[in-house]
Amino acid sequence: MTKFRTFYNLYSMQRRFIAVLCIILILFFALLSRLFYLQIITGKNLQVLAAEQWLRDLPLSSKRGEIYDASGVSLASTITTYDVYVRARSVSEPVALATDISNLLDIDYSTAYNKVTNTSLSEILIKMQVDEENALALTKYDGVYLSQNVARVYPYSNLLTQVLGYCTIDNIGQAGLESYYDKYLKGIDGKSLTQTNARGEEIENSLGYYIPSVAGADIYTTIDVQMQSVLEQELMTAYEENKALGVSGIILDAKTGGIKAMSCLPSFDLNNVPRDDISQLQAMTKNSTVVDVYEPGSTFKLITLAAALNEGLTSIDEKFYCSGHTTVDGETIKCWKTTGHGSLNLIDAFKNSCNCVFVNLALRLGVDKYYEYLEYFGIGEKTGVDIASESSGIVMNKENVRTVDLARIGFGHAVAVTQLQMASVYAKITTGYDITLHLLDHIQMENETIYTNSTTKSKINLSEDTISTINMMLANNVNSEGNYTFIAGYDVGGKTGTAQKYDENGQIASGKYISSFIGTYPASDPDLIIIICVNEPSNGAYYGGVVAKPVGQRVLEKIFTLKAITPTDPSQLTNQPNIIMPYLVGMSLAQACSELKKLGLNALFNGEGEYVVAQLPKEGTMLYLGEIVYLITN
């Protein structure tokens, strides 16, 4: 019995020992697993958390890339600024510090005082993008820290407002090229870190850490700042003189597809963005040349003309007759000259913008063939330009087009386009090539080109005869018989347009028009295409030939002078306007026409009244022999 008890006790002790050993092993492996989890699996995250507790970091904003014009002139640059931070636990003179912050940074004193005494936060941002002088003046106080930042500066203020766009206070592109190419421009931010104790106070003689920022890439555009300046000056004059809702324009390199100038007015100073009025900011930021669509009117007749000539359906010698209206599908379509143009050939029909003739040509082409040409010329499609929010325009589905719809499309109604589309169409038809439109030329980083814009160029389905005939007719459009030339000595072509606007219900908006002019230079083989649009002129005149064409004329004249472009025909330079426009308002139409004939001027009139109620140009304007005068009757 005694032996059995002894054996039993030994066995029990052994079992207890094994149990304790197992518990110890389980605890050991649990601890080992925990250490593995902390050291291996979550070690890096815990190191980051520890660093956040013992290190205070201040961001170092990267230098945003520059934006340049084609010749290397800076359009958007950056300057060094500072973000001011305060660590309240280290502040020893809160009243004095709050007073200086209020005075130097234009911050309410109570707001400043609350921030510099708020010890619940380890650090607090006082103000971003402070200039160096005021920022450094605050560093005499304990607890003030500066973080280097950058601010965007636009040397030309309100030049290229919609094209360049602007940035947020954090230097993030919000519109225009600033937004479109933001990923290249923005760079990579850095950090400045300092060691602190548990209360967030900097440890004296502690180590500091510095992670440098990486500057963004530089953008080189196709913009010519000289042409841009000329365009905007003349658009502003047109905006004020015509009391317009808005004006806009584009200068396009017809050979490369590069946009030389692009502007919309009204605009704003990019160095003083009106952020307090969001609706105004959005309206003035919108690039109407690529976003807004409009009925082009007579400028669209170039498409009908090119298609009909190319298909051999007409010739420059063909005779037409305009009675002032034509009937299609039982509906009457009026010519802009309600009394009719009478007998005229194709050249005169294009020059006088006869609706009836272009209705005829569109119907000859038919829906299927006409729509082939619309596709060739990119109507109803985006150009693919590197600008956000480009519109594709509005074209009726071919299956739904009635004969009367085709008739109206033929002279630029029942279709909507953007200004950039029309500039592109004129470039295609006058050169015979389809080319990608673009604003970016190349991207550079540390003086090394990292990206070059690749543009495509392809021949379109137009014969050389068609192209040369078109260019001749465009030149004839702006140069009258007699001594008058559009710009003396220079080979310029062009076409004007006048189109009514529509209200929200799709009805014609009474008295609201878009007046336009599209010019080509040189007319025989264009290098430049210029388009001018005046939206809702309200100073009495609204015809494109009177409102928009003079703007294009002045822009081209200044560019020829600025760029020292040699005249094509120097002999014309001695020819100067020498006829003074008389005052004709109140005269009978017959009397007015008689007066103009005596002076050697040509008359075009609109309306069915007996007396002249308006004249264009105004009294006293100097005119060339053979120039056209517009008379409006009641």
matplotlib code that plots the C-alpha trace (Angstrom):
import matplotlib.pyplot as plt

x = [0.0, 2.8, 4.6, 1.4, 1.0, 4.6, 4.2, 0.9, 2.5, 5.4, 3.0, 1.0, 4.0, 5.1, 1.7, 1.7, 5.3, 4.2, 1.1, 3.2, 5.8, 3.0, 1.6, 5.1, 5.6, 2.2, 3.0, 6.4, 5.0, 2.3, 4.9, 7.0, 4.1, 3.2, 6.8, 6.8, 3.6, 4.9, 8.4, 7.8, 4.2, 3.4, 6.9, 7.0, 3.6, 4.5, 7.7, 5.7, 3.3, 6.3, 7.9, 4.6, 4.5, 8.1, 8.6, 6.8, 6.8, 6.2, 5.5, 7.8, 5.8, 7.4, 8.1, 5.4, 6.6, 6.6, 4.4, 6.1, 5.0, 6.5, 9.6, 10.3, 8.5, 7.1, 3.3, 3.0, 5.7, 6.2, 7.7, 8.9, 6.5, 6.1, 3.4, 3.4, 2.8, 2.7, 3.3, 1.4, 3.2, 6.4, 5.0, 6.3, 4.8, 1.3, -0.1, 2.9, 2.8, -0.9, -0.6, 2.1, 0.3, -2.8, -0.8, 1.5, -0.8, -4.1, -5.8, -8.3, -6.5, -8.9, -8.5, -4.7, -4.7, -6.9, -4.6, -1.3, -2.7, -4.5, -2.3, -4.7, -3.0, 0.7, 0.8, -1.6, -1.4, -1.7, -1.6, -0.4, 1.7, 3.1, 5.8, 9.3, 9.6, 6.5, 7.2, 10.7, 9.5, 7.5, 10.4, 11.7, 9.0, 9.4, 7.0, 6.8, 7.8, 8.0, 7.4, 8.6, 5.8, 5.3, 2.7, 1.6, 2.3, 1.1, 3.3, 0.6, -2.2, -5.4, -3.8, -4.8, -7.2, -9.2, -6.2, -3.9, -6.5, -5.5, -4.5, -5.9, -4.0, -2.5, -1.1, -3.4, -4.5, -8.2, -8.8, -7.1, -3.6, -2.9, -5.5, -5.0, -1.3, -1.4, 0.3, 3.4, 3.4, 2.8, 6.0, 6.4, 6.2, 9.0, 9.1, 11.0, 10.9, 12.1, 12.2, 9.8, 8.9, 5.7, 4.1, 5.0, 7.9, 11.0, 13.9, 16.9, 19.9, 17.9, 18.4, 16.4, 15.4, 14.9, 13.2, 13.6, 10.8, 11.0, 10.1, 7.5, 8.1, 8.0, 5.3, 6.2, 3.1, 2.4, 1.1, 2.7, 2.5, 2.8, -0.1, -2.1, -1.6, -2.7, -5.8, -6.8, -6.4, -8.6, -11.2, -11.4, -12.0, -14.7, -16.3, -16.6, -17.6, -20.3, -21.6, -21.4, -22.3, -18.9, -16.2, -13.7, -11.1, -8.5, -5.3, -4.4, -1.3, -2.9, 0.2, 1.1, -2.2, -0.6, -2.8, -1.0, -3.6, -6.9, -9.0, -12.5, -13.8, -14.8, -12.0, -10.2, -6.7, -5.2, -3.3, -6.5, -9.0, -12.6, -13.0, -15.7, -18.2, -18.3, -20.9, -18.9, -15.7, -17.2, -18.6, -15.4, -13.3, -15.2, -13.4, -16.2, -14.1, -14.2, -17.2, -20.0, -21.8, -23.5, -25.2, -22.3, -24.4, -22.6, -19.1, -20.5, -21.2, -17.5, -18.3, -21.2, -19.1, -16.1, -18.3, -20.2, -17.0, -15.3, -18.2, -18.3, -21.8, -21.1, -18.4, -17.3, -19.1, -22.5, -25.3, -27.9, -30.9, -32.0, -35.5, -35.0, -36.6, -36.9, -39.4, -38.4, -41.0, -43.6, -41.6, -40.3, -36.6, -35.6, -32.3, -30.8, -31.3, -35.1, -35.3, -33.0, -29.6, -31.0, -28.7, -25.2, -22.5, -21.0, -18.2, -20.7, -23.1, -20.3, -19.2, -22.7, -23.5, -26.7, -28.7, -30.8, -27.8, -26.4, -29.8, -29.6, -26.1, -26.9, -29.9, -27.8, -25.4, -28.2, -28.2, -25.8, -23.1, -23.4, -23.0, -19.9, -18.3, -19.5, -17.6, -14.5, -14.4, -15.1, -18.5, -20.2, -16.9, -14.4, -11.1, -9.2, -7.4, -5.7, -8.3, -10.9, -14.7, -14.5, -17.9, -18.5, -21.2, -24.7, -25.6, -28.9, -29.0, -28.8, -31.8, -34.0, -32.9, -35.7, -35.0, -35.8, -33.4, -30.6, -31.5, -31.0, -27.7, -26.4, -26.2, -25.2, -28.5, -29.9, -26.3, -24.2, -20.4, -17.6, -15.3, -12.4, -14.2, -14.8, -11.1, -10.2, -12.6, -11.1, -7.6, -8.5, -10.3, -7.7, -4.7, -6.1, -4.8, -6.4, -4.0, -4.3, -5.0, -2.9, -1.6, 1.3, 4.5, 6.8, 7.5, 10.9, 12.4, 15.8, 16.5, 15.8, 12.8, 10.7, 7.7, 7.1, 3.5, 3.1, 0.6, -0.9, -1.3, -3.3, -4.6, -8.3, -10.6, -10.3, -8.8, -6.1, -8.4, -11.1, -8.6, -7.1, -10.6, -11.8, -8.7, -9.2, -12.9, -12.0, -9.5, -12.2, -14.6, -12.7, -11.3, -13.8, -13.6, -11.8, -8.9, -10.1, -8.1, -8.7, -5.2, -3.2, -0.3, -1.2, -2.9, -5.8, -8.9, -12.0, -15.7, -18.2, -21.2, -24.3, -26.5, -29.5, -29.5, -32.1, -33.8, -34.2, -37.4, -35.7, -37.3, -35.4, -34.3, -35.3, -32.5, -29.8, -27.0, -23.5, -21.4, -18.3, -15.4, -12.9, -9.7, -6.9, -3.3, -1.8, -5.0, -3.3, -1.8, -2.7, -0.3, -2.7, -6.4, -8.1, -11.6, -13.4, -16.9, -18.9, -21.7, -24.9, -23.6, -26.1, -24.8, -26.9, -24.9, -24.9, -23.7, -20.5, -19.0, -19.4, -19.0, -16.4, -14.5, -12.9, -11.6, -9.9, -8.6, -6.9, -5.5, -3.9, -2.6, -0.8, 0.6, 2.1, 3.7, 4.8, 6.3, 7.8, 5.9, 6.8, 3.8, 2.9, 2.2, 4.1, 2.5, -0.7, 0.8, 0.4, -3.3, -5.1, -8.8, -9.9, -13.7, -15.6, -18.7, -21.8, -24.7, -27.6, -30.1, -33.5, -32.9, -35.0, -33.3, -33.1, -31.5, -28.9, -28.0, -27.6, -25.3, -23.1, -22.9, -21.6, -18.8, -17.8, -19.2, -21.3, -24.5, -26.0, -29.3, -31.6, -35.3, -38.3, -38.8, -38.5, -36.2, -32.8, -32.9, -29.3, -26.0, -22.7, -20.1, -20.9, -20.7, -17.1, -15.4, -12.7, -13.4, -11.7, -13.2, -15.4, -16.0, -19.4, -21.8, -24.7, -28.0, -30.9, -34.4, -37.5]
y = [0.0, 2.4, 1.7, 2.4, 5.7, 6.6, 5.8, 7.7, 10.8, 10.7, 10.2, 13.2, 15.4, 14.4, 15.3, 18.7, 19.4, 18.6, 20.8, 23.7, 23.1, 23.2, 26.4, 28.0, 26.8, 28.2, 31.5, 31.5, 30.8, 33.4, 36.0, 34.9, 35.3, 38.7, 39.8, 38.4, 40.3, 43.6, 43.4, 41.8, 42.3, 45.7, 46.9, 49.6, 51.0, 51.2, 52.9, 55.5, 56.0, 56.4, 58.9, 60.8, 61.0, 62.1, 64.0, 67.1, 67.6, 70.7, 70.3, 71.7, 72.4, 71.5, 74.2, 74.1, 73.9, 77.0, 77.6, 79.2, 80.5, 79.2, 81.5, 80.8, 83.8, 82.9, 82.9, 81.3, 81.1, 80.4, 82.5, 81.3, 82.0, 80.6, 78.9, 80.2, 77.6, 78.1, 75.5, 77.0, 75.0, 76.8, 80.3, 82.6, 85.9, 85.1, 88.7, 90.2, 87.3, 87.6, 91.4, 91.0, 88.2, 90.5, 93.4, 91.6, 88.9, 90.8, 88.4, 89.3, 89.7, 87.5, 84.7, 85.0, 85.0, 81.9, 80.1, 80.9, 79.9, 76.7, 74.1, 71.2, 71.0, 70.3, 72.8, 75.0, 76.7, 80.4, 81.4, 80.0, 81.8, 84.6, 86.8, 86.3, 89.7, 89.3, 85.6, 86.1, 89.0, 86.5, 84.1, 86.3, 84.7, 81.3, 78.7, 80.1, 77.8, 78.4, 75.9, 76.8, 77.1, 78.5, 80.8, 81.0, 84.2, 85.2, 87.9, 89.0, 89.2, 88.7, 87.6, 84.0, 83.7, 80.8, 79.1, 79.1, 78.6, 79.0, 77.0, 76.6, 78.0, 74.5, 74.9, 72.3, 73.2, 74.1, 75.1, 75.5, 74.2, 74.3, 71.6, 69.6, 69.2, 69.3, 65.9, 67.2, 70.6, 69.9, 68.0, 66.1, 67.8, 67.3, 67.5, 69.1, 67.1, 67.9, 65.7, 66.7, 65.4, 63.9, 67.4, 68.3, 70.6, 70.6, 68.8, 71.0, 70.0, 67.2, 65.8, 67.3, 65.5, 67.0, 65.4, 67.7, 68.4, 67.6, 70.4, 69.9, 69.8, 72.9, 73.2, 74.9, 75.9, 76.9, 80.3, 83.4, 86.0, 88.9, 87.7, 87.0, 90.5, 92.0, 89.7, 90.6, 94.4, 94.4, 92.1, 94.5, 97.4, 95.4, 94.4, 98.0, 99.5, 97.0, 96.7, 93.0, 90.1, 88.6, 88.5, 85.8, 84.9, 82.3, 82.5, 79.1, 77.9, 76.2, 74.2, 72.8, 72.9, 74.9, 77.5, 80.8, 82.8, 82.2, 84.6, 85.1, 88.3, 89.3, 87.7, 88.3, 88.9, 85.5, 87.1, 88.1, 85.2, 86.2, 83.2, 84.9, 84.8, 81.2, 81.8, 84.7, 82.7, 79.8, 82.0, 83.8, 80.7, 78.9, 78.9, 79.7, 79.1, 75.3, 74.9, 77.0, 76.1, 78.5, 78.6, 79.7, 81.3, 82.2, 81.1, 77.6, 78.1, 77.3, 73.6, 73.6, 75.4, 73.0, 69.9, 71.1, 72.1, 68.9, 66.8, 68.8, 70.0, 73.6, 75.9, 79.5, 80.6, 79.0, 81.6, 81.6, 83.8, 85.0, 86.5, 87.0, 83.7, 80.0, 77.3, 73.8, 71.2, 73.9, 76.1, 79.5, 80.2, 83.8, 85.2, 87.7, 90.3, 90.1, 92.0, 89.4, 89.5, 88.9, 87.2, 86.3, 83.8, 81.4, 83.9, 86.7, 84.3, 83.5, 87.0, 88.3, 85.4, 84.5, 81.9, 80.9, 79.7, 77.7, 76.0, 75.0, 73.6, 71.6, 70.0, 69.0, 67.2, 65.4, 64.2, 61.2, 63.1, 66.2, 64.2, 62.6, 66.0, 67.0, 64.0, 64.8, 68.2, 67.1, 68.7, 67.0, 65.8, 67.2, 68.5, 66.6, 69.8, 69.6, 71.6, 70.2, 70.3, 70.6, 70.3, 68.3, 70.6, 69.6, 67.9, 66.3, 62.5, 61.8, 59.5, 62.4, 65.1, 66.4, 68.1, 71.5, 70.7, 70.0, 73.3, 75.2, 73.4, 74.4, 78.1, 77.5, 77.1, 74.0, 73.1, 74.2, 74.3, 75.6, 78.4, 76.1, 73.6, 76.4, 77.5, 73.8, 73.5, 76.5, 75.2, 71.8, 73.2, 75.9, 73.7, 70.3, 68.6, 67.4, 68.1, 67.7, 71.0, 71.5, 74.0, 71.9, 71.8, 69.9, 69.2, 69.8, 68.7, 69.9, 71.2, 67.8, 67.2, 64.4, 64.6, 66.2, 66.6, 64.4, 65.7, 63.8, 65.2, 63.6, 64.6, 65.1, 64.3, 67.7, 68.2, 70.8, 72.6, 72.8, 74.1, 76.8, 77.9, 78.2, 80.2, 82.5, 83.1, 83.8, 86.5, 87.9, 88.1, 90.7, 92.7, 94.9, 96.1, 99.4, 100.4, 98.8, 96.0, 94.4, 95.1, 97.1, 95.1, 91.8, 88.6, 88.0, 86.0, 85.7, 85.2, 86.8, 85.3, 86.6, 84.2, 84.6, 83.1, 81.0, 81.2, 78.3, 77.2, 76.8, 80.0, 82.7, 85.3, 88.7, 91.1, 88.7, 87.7, 86.2, 88.1, 86.4, 86.7, 84.0, 85.2, 83.4, 84.5, 84.3, 83.6, 81.6, 79.0, 79.9, 79.8, 81.6, 81.2, 83.8, 83.7, 86.5, 86.2, 89.0, 87.6, 89.8, 93.2, 95.8, 99.1, 99.1, 97.0, 93.2, 92.1, 90.1, 92.2, 95.4, 94.1, 91.2, 91.8, 95.1, 93.4, 90.7, 93.4, 95.3, 92.2, 91.1, 94.6, 94.7, 91.2, 92.1, 95.2, 93.4, 90.4, 92.6, 90.5, 91.7, 92.9, 90.6, 93.7, 96.8, 98.9, 98.8, 100.5, 104.0, 103.5, 105.1, 105.6, 109.0, 109.0, 110.3, 108.3, 110.6, 110.7, 108.8, 108.1, 109.6, 109.6, 107.5, 104.4, 105.8, 109.0, 107.1, 104.8, 107.8, 109.5, 106.4, 106.0, 109.5, 108.8, 105.5, 103.4, 100.2, 99.8, 96.6, 97.1, 95.0, 95.5, 96.4, 99.9, 103.1, 105.1, 104.4, 103.9, 102.8, 102.8, 101.0, 102.2, 105.3, 108.9, 110.2, 106.9, 107.0, 104.5, 103.2, 103.6, 100.7, 99.7, 98.4, 100.3, 98.6, 100.4, 99.2, 100.3, 100.3]
z = [0.0, 0.9, -2.4, -4.3, -2.7, -3.3, -7.0, -7.2, -5.7, -8.2, -11.1, -9.9, -9.6, -13.1, -14.5, -12.7, -14.0, -17.6, -17.3, -16.0, -18.7, -21.3, -19.9, -20.0, -23.6, -24.6, -23.0, -24.6, -28.1, -27.6, -26.6, -29.5, -31.9, -30.5, -31.0, -34.5, -35.2, -33.8, -35.2, -38.6, -39.6, -38.1, -37.4, -40.1, -39.2, -35.5, -36.4, -38.3, -35.4, -33.0, -35.3, -35.4, -31.6, -31.3, -34.6, -35.8, -39.5, -41.6, -45.3, -47.9, -51.1, -54.4, -56.9, -59.5, -63.1, -65.3, -68.3, -71.3, -74.6, -77.9, -77.6, -73.9, -72.4, -68.9, -68.7, -65.3, -62.6, -58.9, -56.1, -52.7, -49.8, -46.3, -44.3, -40.7, -37.9, -34.1, -31.3, -28.5, -25.8, -26.7, -27.0, -24.2, -25.3, -26.6, -26.4, -28.3, -30.9, -31.5, -31.9, -34.6, -36.4, -36.5, -37.9, -40.3, -41.6, -41.5, -39.1, -36.5, -33.1, -31.1, -33.7, -33.6, -29.8, -29.6, -32.0, -30.2, -26.8, -28.0, -26.2, -27.0, -30.4, -30.9, -33.7, -35.7, -39.1, -38.9, -42.6, -45.9, -48.5, -46.5, -48.1, -46.8, -45.0, -42.8, -42.2, -41.0, -38.8, -36.7, -36.1, -33.3, -31.1, -29.5, -30.9, -34.4, -37.3, -41.0, -43.8, -47.3, -49.8, -53.3, -54.8, -58.4, -60.2, -63.7, -65.2, -67.7, -65.2, -67.2, -70.4, -71.4, -68.4, -69.7, -71.4, -68.5, -65.7, -62.1, -59.0, -55.5, -52.6, -52.2, -55.8, -57.4, -60.9, -61.1, -64.7, -68.1, -68.7, -65.0, -64.5, -67.8, -67.2, -63.4, -63.0, -64.8, -63.2, -59.5, -58.5, -55.2, -51.8, -49.2, -45.4, -42.5, -39.3, -35.7, -32.5, -29.7, -26.2, -25.0, -24.7, -28.3, -27.3, -29.4, -27.8, -27.5, -29.5, -31.1, -34.6, -37.5, -40.7, -44.1, -47.1, -50.1, -52.5, -56.2, -58.6, -61.3, -65.0, -67.3, -70.0, -73.3, -75.3, -78.9, -77.7, -79.2, -76.4, -78.9, -81.0, -77.8, -76.6, -79.9, -80.0, -76.5, -77.0, -80.1, -78.5, -75.6, -78.0, -79.7, -76.4, -75.3, -78.6, -79.4, -75.8, -76.3, -73.9, -74.8, -77.4, -78.3, -80.8, -82.0, -84.1, -85.4, -87.2, -90.2, -91.1, -87.6, -85.7, -82.9, -81.3, -81.4, -79.5, -77.8, -75.8, -74.3, -72.7, -70.1, -68.0, -64.7, -63.3, -62.6, -59.7, -58.1, -58.7, -57.6, -55.4, -53.3, -56.2, -57.5, -60.3, -61.7, -61.4, -63.3, -66.0, -66.7, -66.4, -69.1, -72.4, -74.8, -77.9, -77.2, -74.8, -76.3, -79.5, -81.9, -85.3, -87.5, -90.3, -93.5, -92.4, -92.7, -96.4, -97.1, -96.4, -98.8, -101.4, -101.0, -101.2, -104.3, -106.1, -105.2, -106.5, -109.8, -109.1, -109.8, -111.1, -110.6, -113.9, -113.2, -113.1, -110.4, -109.6, -106.2, -105.7, -102.0, -101.0, -102.1, -101.2, -99.9, -98.8, -98.8, -96.4, -97.4, -96.7, -97.0, -98.1, -95.8, -98.5, -98.7, -102.0, -103.6, -105.2, -108.7, -111.3, -110.0, -110.5, -107.8, -106.9, -106.3, -104.5, -102.0, -101.7, -101.1, -98.9, -100.9, -98.9, -101.9, -103.9, -101.0, -100.4, -104.1, -103.7, -100.5, -102.2, -105.2, -102.8, -101.0, -97.4, -97.7, -99.7, -97.6, -94.4, -95.8, -96.1, -92.6, -91.4, -93.4, -91.9, -88.3, -87.8, -84.8, -83.4, -80.9, -82.4, -79.7, -78.5, -75.1, -73.2, -70.8, -71.5, -75.3, -77.0, -80.1, -81.5, -82.6, -85.8, -86.6, -87.0, -90.7, -90.5, -89.3, -91.7, -94.0, -97.3, -95.6, -92.8, -95.3, -97.1, -93.9, -92.9, -96.4, -95.3, -91.7, -89.8, -88.1, -87.0, -84.1, -83.8, -81.6, -82.7, -82.6, -84.9, -87.4, -87.3, -87.8, -90.8, -92.5, -91.9, -93.4, -96.5, -97.3, -96.9, -97.8, -94.6, -91.4, -88.5, -84.7, -82.9, -79.7, -77.1, -75.8, -77.7, -75.2, -71.6, -70.0, -66.7, -65.5, -69.1, -70.6, -72.9, -71.4, -73.7, -77.2, -78.5, -81.5, -84.0, -86.9, -90.4, -93.2, -96.6, -96.9, -99.8, -101.6, -105.1, -105.6, -108.0, -105.3, -102.7, -105.0, -106.1, -102.5, -101.6, -104.5, -103.6, -99.9, -101.1, -103.4, -100.5, -98.6, -101.5, -103.4, -106.9, -107.4, -105.1, -101.9, -100.4, -97.0, -95.8, -98.4, -99.7, -98.0, -99.5, -97.0, -97.4, -95.3, -94.7, -92.4, -90.6, -88.8, -87.0, -84.7, -81.2, -79.6, -76.2, -73.8, -75.5, -78.8, -80.2, -82.0, -79.5, -80.9, -81.5, -80.3, -82.8, -83.0, -85.5, -86.8, -89.1, -90.2, -92.0, -93.8, -94.4, -96.9, -98.8, -101.5, -99.0, -95.5, -92.6, -90.2, -89.5, -87.4, -86.0, -84.2, -82.6, -81.0, -78.9, -78.7, -80.0, -78.7, -80.1, -83.2, -85.6, -85.7, -89.2, -89.1, -91.9, -89.8, -86.2, -86.4, -89.7, -88.6, -85.5, -87.6, -89.9, -87.0, -85.4, -88.7, -89.4, -86.0, -86.4, -89.8, -88.3, -85.1, -86.9, -89.7, -92.4, -95.9, -98.0, -100.9, -103.2, -102.0, -104.7, -102.8, -99.7, -101.3, -101.5, -98.5, -97.7, -98.9, -98.9, -95.9, -95.1, -95.2, -92.9, -94.6, -91.9, -92.7, -96.4, -98.8, -99.9, -103.4, -102.2, -100.1, -102.9, -105.2, -102.8, -102.3, -106.1, -106.5, -104.0, -105.7, -102.8, -103.1, -101.2, -99.6, -97.9, -95.7, -94.9, -97.0, -95.8, -97.8, -95.5, -94.0, -90.3, -89.7, -91.6, -91.3, -91.0, -89.1, -90.4, -90.7, -91.3, -93.9, -96.8, -99.9, -103.4, -104.1, -100.4, -99.3, -97.1, -95.3, -95.2, -93.0, -93.8, -91.6]

ax = plt.figure().add_subplot(projection="3d")
ax.plot(x, y, z, "-o")
ax.set_aspect("equal")
plt.show()
